[in-house]
Amino acid sequence: MTEPSPAEIESAIDRAWKLLDADAPGQVAGLLRPLLERGVADLDDRADLHHLLGVACEDLGERDGMVAEWLEARRLDVEGDAEARELGDAEF
């Protein structure tokens, strides 16, 4: 599998927000998980995808999934941003 292009990722993120706005969070995972499975090298893009998956889980009432996705987004943010490493849990 080839890594998704930046344009493909941006398009998927835009589409995911539209699905969330249209109250269709169940479709977000089917849109974003295949991109993650193909390998997204950019940490910011990966964090954004996990954040959106967390929002979809929240909308679906899947608390465990929401927490897992948002923790992964936070981990990626911290890994890619020196300033984020300085934020404590309470500030986050």
PDB file of N, CA, C and O in Angstrom:
ATOM      1  N   MET A   1       0.833  -1.184   0.000  1.00  0.00           N
ATOM      2  CA  MET A   1       0.000   0.000   0.000  1.00  0.00           C
ATOM      3  C   MET A   1       0.878   1.248   0.000  1.00  0.00           C
ATOM      4  O   MET A   1       1.941   1.285   0.619  1.00  0.00           O
ATOM      5  N   THR A   2       0.415   2.236  -0.690  1.00  0.00           N
ATOM      6  CA  THR A   2       1.151   3.492  -0.729  1.00  0.00           C
ATOM      7  C   THR A   2       0.563   4.485   0.255  1.00  0.00           C
ATOM      8  O   THR A   2      -0.640   4.519   0.510  1.00  0.00           O
ATOM      9  N   GLU A   3       1.452   5.280   0.790  1.00  0.00           N
ATOM     10  CA  GLU A   3       1.038   6.313   1.735  1.00  0.00           C
ATOM     11  C   GLU A   3       0.097   7.298   1.041  1.00  0.00           C
ATOM     12  O   GLU A   3       0.335   7.678  -0.106  1.00  0.00           O
ATOM     13  N   PRO A   4      -0.975   7.715   1.731  1.00  0.00           N
ATOM     14  CA  PRO A   4      -1.874   8.690   1.111  1.00  0.00           C
ATOM     15  C   PRO A   4      -1.170  10.025   0.901  1.00  0.00           C
ATOM     16  O   PRO A   4      -0.315  10.419   1.694  1.00  0.00           O
ATOM     17  N   SER A   5      -1.532  10.703  -0.157  1.00  0.00           N
ATOM     18  CA  SER A   5      -0.943  12.002  -0.460  1.00  0.00           C
ATOM     19  C   SER A   5      -1.501  13.058   0.491  1.00  0.00           C
ATOM     20  O   SER A   5      -2.573  12.871   1.067  1.00  0.00           O
ATOM     21  N   PRO A   6      -0.779  14.166   0.657  1.00  0.00           N
ATOM     22  CA  PRO A   6      -1.308  15.264   1.483  1.00  0.00           C
ATOM     23  C   PRO A   6      -2.682  15.737   1.005  1.00  0.00           C
ATOM     24  O   PRO A   6      -3.547  16.056   1.820  1.00  0.00           O
ATOM     25  N   ALA A   7      -2.881  15.781  -0.308  1.00  0.00           N
ATOM     26  CA  ALA A   7      -4.181  16.208  -0.841  1.00  0.00           C
ATOM     27  C   ALA A   7      -5.274  15.207  -0.473  1.00  0.00           C
ATOM     28  O   ALA A   7      -6.396  15.601  -0.155  1.00  0.00           O
ATOM     29  N   GLU A   8      -4.955  13.930  -0.515  1.00  0.00           N
ATOM     30  CA  GLU A   8      -5.922  12.894  -0.158  1.00  0.00           C
ATOM     31  C   GLU A   8      -6.286  12.994   1.325  1.00  0.00           C
ATOM     32  O   GLU A   8      -7.450  12.840   1.696  1.00  0.00           O
ATOM     33  N   ILE A   9      -5.293  13.250   2.161  1.00  0.00           N
ATOM     34  CA  ILE A   9      -5.539  13.388   3.595  1.00  0.00           C
ATOM     35  C   ILE A   9      -6.395  14.625   3.863  1.00  0.00           C
ATOM     36  O   ILE A   9      -7.357  14.561   4.628  1.00  0.00           O
ATOM     37  N   GLU A  10      -6.050  15.738   3.242  1.00  0.00           N
ATOM     38  CA  GLU A  10      -6.812  16.973   3.428  1.00  0.00           C
ATOM     39  C   GLU A  10      -8.265  16.790   2.988  1.00  0.00           C
ATOM     40  O   GLU A  10      -9.186  17.252   3.662  1.00  0.00           O
ATOM     41  N   SER A  11      -8.462  16.122   1.870  1.00  0.00           N
ATOM     42  CA  SER A  11      -9.805  15.871   1.373  1.00  0.00           C
ATOM     43  C   SER A  11     -10.588  15.001   2.349  1.00  0.00           C
ATOM     44  O   SER A  11     -11.764  15.256   2.605  1.00  0.00           O
ATOM     45  N   ALA A  12      -9.938  13.976   2.894  1.00  0.00           N
ATOM     46  CA  ALA A  12     -10.607  13.079   3.840  1.00  0.00           C
ATOM     47  C   ALA A  12     -10.967  13.818   5.131  1.00  0.00           C
ATOM     48  O   ALA A  12     -12.034  13.591   5.700  1.00  0.00           O
ATOM     49  N   ILE A  13     -10.084  14.696   5.588  1.00  0.00           N
ATOM     50  CA  ILE A  13     -10.364  15.475   6.792  1.00  0.00           C
ATOM     51  C   ILE A  13     -11.566  16.390   6.550  1.00  0.00           C
ATOM     52  O   ILE A  13     -12.461  16.478   7.391  1.00  0.00           O
ATOM     53  N   ASP A  14     -11.585  17.062   5.414  1.00  0.00           N
ATOM     54  CA  ASP A  14     -12.730  17.922   5.074  1.00  0.00           C
ATOM     55  C   ASP A  14     -14.018  17.101   5.013  1.00  0.00           C
ATOM     56  O   ASP A  14     -15.054  17.522   5.527  1.00  0.00           O
ATOM     57  N   ARG A  15     -13.948  15.939   4.388  1.00  0.00           N
ATOM     58  CA  ARG A  15     -15.127  15.074   4.262  1.00  0.00           C
ATOM     59  C   ARG A  15     -15.581  14.589   5.638  1.00  0.00           C
ATOM     60  O   ARG A  15     -16.780  14.522   5.907  1.00  0.00           O
ATOM     61  N   ALA A  16     -14.631  14.251   6.510  1.00  0.00           N
ATOM     62  CA  ALA A  16     -14.974  13.772   7.853  1.00  0.00           C
ATOM     63  C   ALA A  16     -15.720  14.851   8.632  1.00  0.00           C
ATOM     64  O   ALA A  16     -16.710  14.556   9.303  1.00  0.00           O
ATOM     65  N   TRP A  17     -15.256  16.100   8.552  1.00  0.00           N
ATOM     66  CA  TRP A  17     -15.959  17.194   9.239  1.00  0.00           C
ATOM     67  C   TRP A  17     -17.379  17.356   8.682  1.00  0.00           C
ATOM     68  O   TRP A  17     -18.317  17.609   9.438  1.00  0.00           O
ATOM     69  N   LYS A  18     -17.532  17.211   7.379  1.00  0.00           N
ATOM     70  CA  LYS A  18     -18.865  17.317   6.774  1.00  0.00           C
ATOM     71  C   LYS A  18     -19.772  16.185   7.255  1.00  0.00           C
ATOM     72  O   LYS A  18     -20.957  16.400   7.511  1.00  0.00           O
ATOM     73  N   LEU A  19     -19.215  14.984   7.375  1.00  0.00           N
ATOM     74  CA  LEU A  19     -19.996  13.861   7.888  1.00  0.00           C
ATOM     75  C   LEU A  19     -20.409  14.096   9.332  1.00  0.00           C
ATOM     76  O   LEU A  19     -21.537  13.791   9.719  1.00  0.00           O
ATOM     77  N   LEU A  20     -19.500  14.635  10.121  1.00  0.00           N
ATOM     78  CA  LEU A  20     -19.833  14.933  11.513  1.00  0.00           C
ATOM     79  C   LEU A  20     -20.912  16.004  11.595  1.00  0.00           C
ATOM     80  O   LEU A  20     -21.843  15.900  12.393  1.00  0.00           O
ATOM     81  N   ASP A  21     -20.780  17.025  10.770  1.00  0.00           N
ATOM     82  CA  ASP A  21     -21.799  18.091  10.737  1.00  0.00           C
ATOM     83  C   ASP A  21     -23.157  17.570  10.277  1.00  0.00           C
ATOM     84  O   ASP A  21     -24.197  18.086  10.684  1.00  0.00           O
ATOM     85  N   ALA A  22     -23.140  16.547   9.427  1.00  0.00           N
ATOM     86  CA  ALA A  22     -24.375  15.956   8.908  1.00  0.00           C
ATOM     87  C   ALA A  22     -24.917  14.860   9.823  1.00  0.00           C
ATOM     88  O   ALA A  22     -25.841  14.132   9.458  1.00  0.00           O
ATOM     89  N   ASP A  23     -24.324  14.752  11.031  1.00  0.00           N
ATOM     90  CA  ASP A  23     -24.741  13.748  12.013  1.00  0.00           C
ATOM     91  C   ASP A  23     -24.589  12.332  11.466  1.00  0.00           C
ATOM     92  O   ASP A  23     -25.471  11.487  11.623  1.00  0.00           O
ATOM     93  N   ALA A  24     -23.446  12.094  10.818  1.00  0.00           N
ATOM     94  CA  ALA A  24     -23.147  10.761  10.290  1.00  0.00           C
ATOM     95  C   ALA A  24     -21.774  10.289  10.796  1.00  0.00           C
ATOM     96  O   ALA A  24     -20.899   9.953   9.998  1.00  0.00           O
ATOM     97  N   PRO A  25     -21.591  10.265  12.133  1.00  0.00           N
ATOM     98  CA  PRO A  25     -20.274   9.900  12.653  1.00  0.00           C
ATOM     99  C   PRO A  25     -19.888   8.455  12.373  1.00  0.00           C
ATOM    100  O   PRO A  25     -18.702   8.123  12.364  1.00  0.00           O
ATOM    101  N   GLY A  26     -20.858   7.606  12.150  1.00  0.00           N
ATOM    102  CA  GLY A  26     -20.553   6.204  11.874  1.00  0.00           C
ATOM    103  C   GLY A  26     -19.768   5.997  10.590  1.00  0.00           C
ATOM    104  O   GLY A  26     -19.110   4.968  10.430  1.00  0.00           O
ATOM    105  N   GLN A  27     -19.825   6.944   9.682  1.00  0.00           N
ATOM    106  CA  GLN A  27     -19.109   6.828   8.411  1.00  0.00           C
ATOM    107  C   GLN A  27     -17.665   7.327   8.493  1.00  0.00           C
ATOM    108  O   GLN A  27     -16.858   7.064   7.602  1.00  0.00           O
ATOM    109  N   VAL A  28     -17.354   8.044   9.562  1.00  0.00           N
ATOM    110  CA  VAL A  28     -16.025   8.655   9.676  1.00  0.00           C
ATOM    111  C   VAL A  28     -14.925   7.605   9.788  1.00  0.00           C
ATOM    112  O   VAL A  28     -13.884   7.733   9.144  1.00  0.00           O
ATOM    113  N   ALA A  29     -15.142   6.578  10.591  1.00  0.00           N
ATOM    114  CA  ALA A  29     -14.122   5.537  10.756  1.00  0.00           C
ATOM    115  C   ALA A  29     -13.825   4.849   9.429  1.00  0.00           C
ATOM    116  O   ALA A  29     -12.666   4.581   9.110  1.00  0.00           O
ATOM    117  N   GLY A  30     -14.865   4.566   8.660  1.00  0.00           N
ATOM    118  CA  GLY A  30     -14.674   3.915   7.358  1.00  0.00           C
ATOM    119  C   GLY A  30     -13.913   4.778   6.381  1.00  0.00           C
ATOM    120  O   GLY A  30     -13.292   4.268   5.448  1.00  0.00           O
ATOM    121  N   LEU A  31     -13.955   6.069   6.583  1.00  0.00           N
ATOM    122  CA  LEU A  31     -13.235   7.008   5.731  1.00  0.00           C
ATOM    123  C   LEU A  31     -11.778   7.163   6.164  1.00  0.00           C
ATOM    124  O   LEU A  31     -10.875   7.190   5.329  1.00  0.00           O
ATOM    125  N   LEU A  32     -11.554   7.267   7.490  1.00  0.00           N
ATOM    126  CA  LEU A  32     -10.226   7.623   7.986  1.00  0.00           C
ATOM    127  C   LEU A  32      -9.325   6.439   8.330  1.00  0.00           C
ATOM    128  O   LEU A  32      -8.113   6.516   8.128  1.00  0.00           O
ATOM    129  N   ARG A  33      -9.884   5.359   8.838  1.00  0.00           N
ATOM    130  CA  ARG A  33      -9.034   4.229   9.235  1.00  0.00           C
ATOM    131  C   ARG A  33      -8.217   3.652   8.071  1.00  0.00           C
ATOM    132  O   ARG A  33      -7.047   3.321   8.266  1.00  0.00           O
ATOM    133  N   PRO A  34      -8.792   3.522   6.870  1.00  0.00           N
ATOM    134  CA  PRO A  34      -7.971   3.020   5.760  1.00  0.00           C
ATOM    135  C   PRO A  34      -6.762   3.910   5.460  1.00  0.00           C
ATOM    136  O   PRO A  34      -5.705   3.408   5.080  1.00  0.00           O
ATOM    137  N   LEU A  35      -6.909   5.206   5.625  1.00  0.00           N
ATOM    138  CA  LEU A  35      -5.761   6.100   5.422  1.00  0.00           C
ATOM    139  C   LEU A  35      -4.674   5.805   6.446  1.00  0.00           C
ATOM    140  O   LEU A  35      -3.498   5.704   6.096  1.00  0.00           O
ATOM    141  N   LEU A  36      -5.066   5.666   7.715  1.00  0.00           N
ATOM    142  CA  LEU A  36      -4.086   5.362   8.762  1.00  0.00           C
ATOM    143  C   LEU A  36      -3.419   4.015   8.516  1.00  0.00           C
ATOM    144  O   LEU A  36      -2.223   3.857   8.761  1.00  0.00           O
ATOM    145  N   GLU A  37      -4.187   3.047   8.032  1.00  0.00           N
ATOM    146  CA  GLU A  37      -3.629   1.720   7.754  1.00  0.00           C
ATOM    147  C   GLU A  37      -2.600   1.763   6.627  1.00  0.00           C
ATOM    148  O   GLU A  37      -1.672   0.956   6.598  1.00  0.00           O
ATOM    149  N   ARG A  38      -2.765   2.698   5.709  1.00  0.00           N
ATOM    150  CA  ARG A  38      -1.811   2.839   4.592  1.00  0.00           C
ATOM    151  C   ARG A  38      -0.525   3.509   5.047  1.00  0.00           C
ATOM    152  O   ARG A  38       0.480   3.476   4.336  1.00  0.00           O
ATOM    153  N   GLY A  39      -0.552   4.116   6.225  1.00  0.00           N
ATOM    154  CA  GLY A  39       0.652   4.737   6.771  1.00  0.00           C
ATOM    155  C   GLY A  39       0.694   6.224   6.472  1.00  0.00           C
ATOM    156  O   GLY A  39       0.869   6.632   5.323  1.00  0.00           O
ATOM    157  N   VAL A  40       0.536   7.016   7.492  1.00  0.00           N
ATOM    158  CA  VAL A  40       0.599   8.470   7.369  1.00  0.00           C
ATOM    159  C   VAL A  40       1.841   8.913   8.128  1.00  0.00           C
ATOM    160  O   VAL A  40       1.878   8.846   9.357  1.00  0.00           O
ATOM    161  N   ALA A  41       2.849   9.361   7.405  1.00  0.00           N
ATOM    162  CA  ALA A  41       4.126   9.709   8.022  1.00  0.00           C
ATOM    163  C   ALA A  41       4.063  11.016   8.806  1.00  0.00           C
ATOM    164  O   ALA A  41       4.699  11.140   9.853  1.00  0.00           O
ATOM    165  N   ASP A  42       3.314  11.980   8.315  1.00  0.00           N
ATOM    166  CA  ASP A  42       3.269  13.289   8.962  1.00  0.00           C
ATOM    167  C   ASP A  42       2.537  13.189  10.298  1.00  0.00           C
ATOM    168  O   ASP A  42       1.373  12.792  10.349  1.00  0.00           O
ATOM    169  N   LEU A  43       3.227  13.552  11.379  1.00  0.00           N
ATOM    170  CA  LEU A  43       2.652  13.431  12.714  1.00  0.00           C
ATOM    171  C   LEU A  43       1.419  14.307  12.896  1.00  0.00           C
ATOM    172  O   LEU A  43       0.448  13.888  13.526  1.00  0.00           O
ATOM    173  N   ASP A  44       1.451  15.519  12.350  1.00  0.00           N
ATOM    174  CA  ASP A  44       0.290  16.410  12.468  1.00  0.00           C
ATOM    175  C   ASP A  44      -0.931  15.819  11.767  1.00  0.00           C
ATOM    176  O   ASP A  44      -2.042  15.866  12.296  1.00  0.00           O
ATOM    177  N   ASP A  45      -0.720  15.267  10.586  1.00  0.00           N
ATOM    178  CA  ASP A  45      -1.835  14.639   9.860  1.00  0.00           C
ATOM    179  C   ASP A  45      -2.382  13.446  10.636  1.00  0.00           C
ATOM    180  O   ASP A  45      -3.597  13.287  10.761  1.00  0.00           O
ATOM    181  N   ARG A  46      -1.481  12.601  11.159  1.00  0.00           N
ATOM    182  CA  ARG A  46      -1.931  11.439  11.941  1.00  0.00           C
ATOM    183  C   ARG A  46      -2.703  11.887  13.166  1.00  0.00           C
ATOM    184  O   ARG A  46      -3.737  11.307  13.499  1.00  0.00           O
ATOM    185  N   ALA A  47      -2.204  12.923  13.845  1.00  0.00           N
ATOM    186  CA  ALA A  47      -2.899  13.436  15.028  1.00  0.00           C
ATOM    187  C   ALA A  47      -4.287  13.952  14.649  1.00  0.00           C
ATOM    188  O   ALA A  47      -5.259  13.698  15.360  1.00  0.00           O
ATOM    189  N   ASP A  48      -4.379  14.670  13.540  1.00  0.00           N
ATOM    190  CA  ASP A  48      -5.680  15.182  13.089  1.00  0.00           C
ATOM    191  C   ASP A  48      -6.660  14.043  12.808  1.00  0.00           C
ATOM    192  O   ASP A  48      -7.833  14.125  13.171  1.00  0.00           O
ATOM    193  N   LEU A  49      -6.180  12.989  12.167  1.00  0.00           N
ATOM    194  CA  LEU A  49      -7.049  11.852  11.854  1.00  0.00           C
ATOM    195  C   LEU A  49      -7.548  11.182  13.131  1.00  0.00           C
ATOM    196  O   LEU A  49      -8.725  10.838  13.234  1.00  0.00           O
ATOM    197  N   HIS A  50      -6.655  10.998  14.103  1.00  0.00           N
ATOM    198  CA  HIS A  50      -7.060  10.385  15.368  1.00  0.00           C
ATOM    199  C   HIS A  50      -8.015  11.300  16.140  1.00  0.00           C
ATOM    200  O   HIS A  50      -8.955  10.825  16.777  1.00  0.00           O
ATOM    201  N   HIS A  51      -7.773  12.600  16.081  1.00  0.00           N
ATOM    202  CA  HIS A  51      -8.683  13.538  16.741  1.00  0.00           C
ATOM    203  C   HIS A  51     -10.096  13.404  16.160  1.00  0.00           C
ATOM    204  O   HIS A  51     -11.074  13.324  16.904  1.00  0.00           O
ATOM    205  N   LEU A  52     -10.191  13.380  14.846  1.00  0.00           N
ATOM    206  CA  LEU A  52     -11.497  13.253  14.203  1.00  0.00           C
ATOM    207  C   LEU A  52     -12.166  11.919  14.528  1.00  0.00           C
ATOM    208  O   LEU A  52     -13.381  11.859  14.717  1.00  0.00           O
ATOM    209  N   LEU A  53     -11.382  10.868  14.590  1.00  0.00           N
ATOM    210  CA  LEU A  53     -11.949   9.579  14.985  1.00  0.00           C
ATOM    211  C   LEU A  53     -12.487   9.655  16.411  1.00  0.00           C
ATOM    212  O   LEU A  53     -13.520   9.061  16.719  1.00  0.00           O
ATOM    213  N   GLY A  54     -11.787  10.384  17.279  1.00  0.00           N
ATOM    214  CA  GLY A  54     -12.269  10.577  18.642  1.00  0.00           C
ATOM    215  C   GLY A  54     -13.569  11.349  18.687  1.00  0.00           C
ATOM    216  O   GLY A  54     -14.463  11.025  19.469  1.00  0.00           O
ATOM    217  N   VAL A  55     -13.679  12.371  17.851  1.00  0.00           N
ATOM    218  CA  VAL A  55     -14.930  13.139  17.780  1.00  0.00           C
ATOM    219  C   VAL A  55     -16.074  12.223  17.326  1.00  0.00           C
ATOM    220  O   VAL A  55     -17.177  12.279  17.870  1.00  0.00           O
ATOM    221  N   ALA A  56     -15.801  11.392  16.338  1.00  0.00           N
ATOM    222  CA  ALA A  56     -16.832  10.465  15.851  1.00  0.00           C
ATOM    223  C   ALA A  56     -17.237   9.497  16.957  1.00  0.00           C
ATOM    224  O   ALA A  56     -18.424   9.231  17.147  1.00  0.00           O
ATOM    225  N   CYS A  57     -16.264   8.974  17.682  1.00  0.00           N
ATOM    226  CA  CYS A  57     -16.577   8.072  18.793  1.00  0.00           C
ATOM    227  C   CYS A  57     -17.410   8.781  19.856  1.00  0.00           C
ATOM    228  O   CYS A  57     -18.358   8.209  20.395  1.00  0.00           O
ATOM    229  N   GLU A  58     -17.055  10.020  20.154  1.00  0.00           N
ATOM    230  CA  GLU A  58     -17.823  10.795  21.128  1.00  0.00           C
ATOM    231  C   GLU A  58     -19.277  10.930  20.670  1.00  0.00           C
ATOM    232  O   GLU A  58     -20.203  10.716  21.453  1.00  0.00           O
ATOM    233  N   ASP A  59     -19.468  11.283  19.409  1.00  0.00           N
ATOM    234  CA  ASP A  59     -20.817  11.445  18.868  1.00  0.00           C
ATOM    235  C   ASP A  59     -21.609  10.135  18.903  1.00  0.00           C
ATOM    236  O   ASP A  59     -22.834  10.141  19.029  1.00  0.00           O
ATOM    237  N   LEU A  60     -20.896   9.019  18.789  1.00  0.00           N
ATOM    238  CA  LEU A  60     -21.543   7.707  18.822  1.00  0.00           C
ATOM    239  C   LEU A  60     -21.742   7.178  20.244  1.00  0.00           C
ATOM    240  O   LEU A  60     -22.339   6.120  20.442  1.00  0.00           O
ATOM    241  N   GLY A  61     -21.235   7.925  21.232  1.00  0.00           N
ATOM    242  CA  GLY A  61     -21.349   7.486  22.623  1.00  0.00           C
ATOM    243  C   GLY A  61     -20.354   6.409  22.998  1.00  0.00           C
ATOM    244  O   GLY A  61     -20.553   5.695  23.981  1.00  0.00           O
ATOM    245  N   GLU A  62     -19.280   6.280  22.223  1.00  0.00           N
ATOM    246  CA  GLU A  62     -18.257   5.267  22.475  1.00  0.00           C
ATOM    247  C   GLU A  62     -17.104   5.909  23.246  1.00  0.00           C
ATOM    248  O   GLU A  62     -16.086   6.295  22.672  1.00  0.00           O
ATOM    249  N   ARG A  63     -17.294   6.011  24.563  1.00  0.00           N
ATOM    250  CA  ARG A  63     -16.329   6.725  25.396  1.00  0.00           C
ATOM    251  C   ARG A  63     -14.929   6.122  25.328  1.00  0.00           C
ATOM    252  O   ARG A  63     -13.952   6.862  25.204  1.00  0.00           O
ATOM    253  N   ASP A  64     -14.809   4.808  25.406  1.00  0.00           N
ATOM    254  CA  ASP A  64     -13.490   4.174  25.381  1.00  0.00           C
ATOM    255  C   ASP A  64     -12.755   4.479  24.077  1.00  0.00           C
ATOM    256  O   ASP A  64     -11.559   4.770  24.087  1.00  0.00           O
ATOM    257  N   GLY A  65     -13.470   4.412  22.964  1.00  0.00           N
ATOM    258  CA  GLY A  65     -12.864   4.735  21.682  1.00  0.00           C
ATOM    259  C   GLY A  65     -12.451   6.193  21.606  1.00  0.00           C
ATOM    260  O   GLY A  65     -11.386   6.521  21.083  1.00  0.00           O
ATOM    261  N   MET A  66     -13.300   7.067  22.130  1.00  0.00           N
ATOM    262  CA  MET A  66     -12.997   8.502  22.148  1.00  0.00           C
ATOM    263  C   MET A  66     -11.709   8.757  22.917  1.00  0.00           C
ATOM    264  O   MET A  66     -10.812   9.447  22.433  1.00  0.00           O
ATOM    265  N   VAL A  67     -11.627   8.198  24.112  1.00  0.00           N
ATOM    266  CA  VAL A  67     -10.443   8.406  24.945  1.00  0.00           C
ATOM    267  C   VAL A  67      -9.197   7.851  24.258  1.00  0.00           C
ATOM    268  O   VAL A  67      -8.156   8.507  24.243  1.00  0.00           O
ATOM    269  N   ALA A  68      -9.292   6.663  23.696  1.00  0.00           N
ATOM    270  CA  ALA A  68      -8.137   6.047  23.027  1.00  0.00           C
ATOM    271  C   ALA A  68      -7.660   6.896  21.856  1.00  0.00           C
ATOM    272  O   ALA A  68      -6.460   7.115  21.690  1.00  0.00           O
ATOM    273  N   GLU A  69      -8.601   7.374  21.044  1.00  0.00           N
ATOM    274  CA  GLU A  69      -8.214   8.183  19.878  1.00  0.00           C
ATOM    275  C   GLU A  69      -7.618   9.519  20.301  1.00  0.00           C
ATOM    276  O   GLU A  69      -6.634   9.973  19.718  1.00  0.00           O
ATOM    277  N   TRP A  70      -8.207  10.150  21.310  1.00  0.00           N
ATOM    278  CA  TRP A  70      -7.687  11.446  21.744  1.00  0.00           C
ATOM    279  C   TRP A  70      -6.348  11.313  22.459  1.00  0.00           C
ATOM    280  O   TRP A  70      -5.507  12.206  22.361  1.00  0.00           O
ATOM    281  N   LEU A  71      -6.138  10.212  23.175  1.00  0.00           N
ATOM    282  CA  LEU A  71      -4.821   9.993  23.783  1.00  0.00           C
ATOM    283  C   LEU A  71      -3.756   9.800  22.701  1.00  0.00           C
ATOM    284  O   LEU A  71      -2.633  10.289  22.829  1.00  0.00           O
ATOM    285  N   GLU A  72      -4.120   9.088  21.644  1.00  0.00           N
ATOM    286  CA  GLU A  72      -3.167   8.911  20.542  1.00  0.00           C
ATOM    287  C   GLU A  72      -2.886  10.245  19.855  1.00  0.00           C
ATOM    288  O   GLU A  72      -1.740  10.533  19.510  1.00  0.00           O
ATOM    289  N   ALA A  73      -3.919  11.060  19.654  1.00  0.00           N
ATOM    290  CA  ALA A  73      -3.711  12.391  19.067  1.00  0.00           C
ATOM    291  C   ALA A  73      -2.796  13.211  19.952  1.00  0.00           C
ATOM    292  O   ALA A  73      -1.901  13.894  19.453  1.00  0.00           O
ATOM    293  N   ARG A  74      -3.005  13.154  21.248  1.00  0.00           N
ATOM    294  CA  ARG A  74      -2.149  13.896  22.194  1.00  0.00           C
ATOM    295  C   ARG A  74      -0.718  13.395  22.133  1.00  0.00           C
ATOM    296  O   ARG A  74       0.220  14.192  22.122  1.00  0.00           O
ATOM    297  N   ARG A  75      -0.539  12.063  22.093  1.00  0.00           N
ATOM    298  CA  ARG A  75       0.806  11.490  22.031  1.00  0.00           C
ATOM    299  C   ARG A  75       1.541  11.981  20.775  1.00  0.00           C
ATOM    300  O   ARG A  75       2.714  12.349  20.829  1.00  0.00           O
ATOM    301  N   LEU A  76       0.833  11.978  19.663  1.00  0.00           N
ATOM    302  CA  LEU A  76       1.442  12.428  18.407  1.00  0.00           C
ATOM    303  C   LEU A  76       1.741  13.925  18.450  1.00  0.00           C
ATOM    304  O   LEU A  76       2.775  14.362  17.946  1.00  0.00           O
ATOM    305  N   ASP A  77       0.847  14.710  19.044  1.00  0.00           N
ATOM    306  CA  ASP A  77       1.105  16.141  19.179  1.00  0.00           C
ATOM    307  C   ASP A  77       2.350  16.394  20.014  1.00  0.00           C
ATOM    308  O   ASP A  77       3.183  17.230  19.664  1.00  0.00           O
ATOM    309  N   VAL A  78       2.471  15.677  21.105  1.00  0.00           N
ATOM    310  CA  VAL A  78       3.630  15.844  21.986  1.00  0.00           C
ATOM    311  C   VAL A  78       4.898  15.404  21.271  1.00  0.00           C
ATOM    312  O   VAL A  78       5.932  16.064  21.373  1.00  0.00           O
ATOM    313  N   GLU A  79       4.823  14.306  20.557  1.00  0.00           N
ATOM    314  CA  GLU A  79       5.995  13.797  19.832  1.00  0.00           C
ATOM    315  C   GLU A  79       6.476  14.802  18.792  1.00  0.00           C
ATOM    316  O   GLU A  79       7.677  14.938  18.560  1.00  0.00           O
ATOM    317  N   GLY A  80       5.544  15.499  18.173  1.00  0.00           N
ATOM    318  CA  GLY A  80       5.913  16.391  17.083  1.00  0.00           C
ATOM    319  C   GLY A  80       6.084  17.848  17.458  1.00  0.00           C
ATOM    320  O   GLY A  80       6.467  18.658  16.614  1.00  0.00           O
ATOM    321  N   ASP A  81       5.804  18.208  18.728  1.00  0.00           N
ATOM    322  CA  ASP A  81       5.824  19.620  19.094  1.00  0.00           C
ATOM    323  C   ASP A  81       6.470  19.798  20.462  1.00  0.00           C
ATOM    324  O   ASP A  81       5.936  19.345  21.475  1.00  0.00           O
ATOM    325  N   ALA A  82       7.622  20.461  20.482  1.00  0.00           N
ATOM    326  CA  ALA A  82       8.341  20.664  21.735  1.00  0.00           C
ATOM    327  C   ALA A  82       7.491  21.424  22.754  1.00  0.00           C
ATOM    328  O   ALA A  82       7.547  21.121  23.946  1.00  0.00           O
ATOM    329  N   GLU A  83       6.707  22.405  22.305  1.00  0.00           N
ATOM    330  CA  GLU A  83       5.875  23.163  23.233  1.00  0.00           C
ATOM    331  C   GLU A  83       4.797  22.288  23.852  1.00  0.00           C
ATOM    332  O   GLU A  83       4.468  22.455  25.026  1.00  0.00           O
ATOM    333  N   ALA A  84       4.245  21.364  23.089  1.00  0.00           N
ATOM    334  CA  ALA A  84       3.213  20.470  23.613  1.00  0.00           C
ATOM    335  C   ALA A  84       3.784  19.568  24.698  1.00  0.00           C
ATOM    336  O   ALA A  84       3.069  19.195  25.628  1.00  0.00           O
ATOM    337  N   ARG A  85       5.066  19.211  24.593  1.00  0.00           N
ATOM    338  CA  ARG A  85       5.692  18.372  25.612  1.00  0.00           C
ATOM    339  C   ARG A  85       5.718  19.069  26.961  1.00  0.00           C
ATOM    340  O   ARG A  85       5.798  18.417  28.002  1.00  0.00           O
ATOM    341  N   GLU A  86       5.651  20.404  26.944  1.00  0.00           N
ATOM    342  CA  GLU A  86       5.704  21.152  28.187  1.00  0.00           C
ATOM    343  C   GLU A  86       4.341  21.304  28.852  1.00  0.00           C
ATOM    344  O   GLU A  86       4.269  21.711  30.011  1.00  0.00           O
ATOM    345  N   LEU A  87       3.263  20.989  28.145  1.00  0.00           N
ATOM    346  CA  LEU A  87       1.924  21.069  28.724  1.00  0.00           C
ATOM    347  C   LEU A  87       1.711  19.912  29.693  1.00  0.00           C
ATOM    348  O   LEU A  87       2.023  18.761  29.386  1.00  0.00           O
ATOM    349  N   GLY A  88       1.186  20.228  30.842  1.00  0.00           N
ATOM    350  CA  GLY A  88       0.809  19.176  31.777  1.00  0.00           C
ATOM    351  C   GLY A  88      -0.552  18.629  31.411  1.00  0.00           C
ATOM    352  O   GLY A  88      -1.253  19.183  30.564  1.00  0.00           O
ATOM    353  N   ASP A  89      -0.919  17.533  32.057  1.00  0.00           N
ATOM    354  CA  ASP A  89      -2.220  16.926  31.768  1.00  0.00           C
ATOM    355  C   ASP A  89      -3.362  17.885  32.049  1.00  0.00           C
ATOM    356  O   ASP A  89      -4.325  17.933  31.284  1.00  0.00           O
ATOM    357  N   ALA A  90      -3.275  18.641  33.116  1.00  0.00           N
ATOM    358  CA  ALA A  90      -4.348  19.568  33.472  1.00  0.00           C
ATOM    359  C   ALA A  90      -4.506  20.650  32.416  1.00  0.00           C
ATOM    360  O   ALA A  90      -5.626  21.031  32.077  1.00  0.00           O
ATOM    361  N   GLU A  91      -3.396  21.144  31.898  1.00  0.00           N
ATOM    362  CA  GLU A  91      -3.464  22.185  30.849  1.00  0.00           C
ATOM    363  C   GLU A  91      -4.020  21.621  29.560  1.00  0.00           C
ATOM    364  O   GLU A  91      -4.759  22.296  28.843  1.00  0.00           O
ATOM    365  N   PHE A  92      -3.656  20.356  29.260  1.00  0.00           N
ATOM    366  CA  PHE A  92      -4.130  19.729  28.037  1.00  0.00           C
ATOM    367  C   PHE A  92      -5.631  19.594  28.105  1.00  0.00           C
ATOM    368  O   PHE A  92      -6.248  19.085  27.169  1.00  0.00           O
TER     369      PHE A  92
END
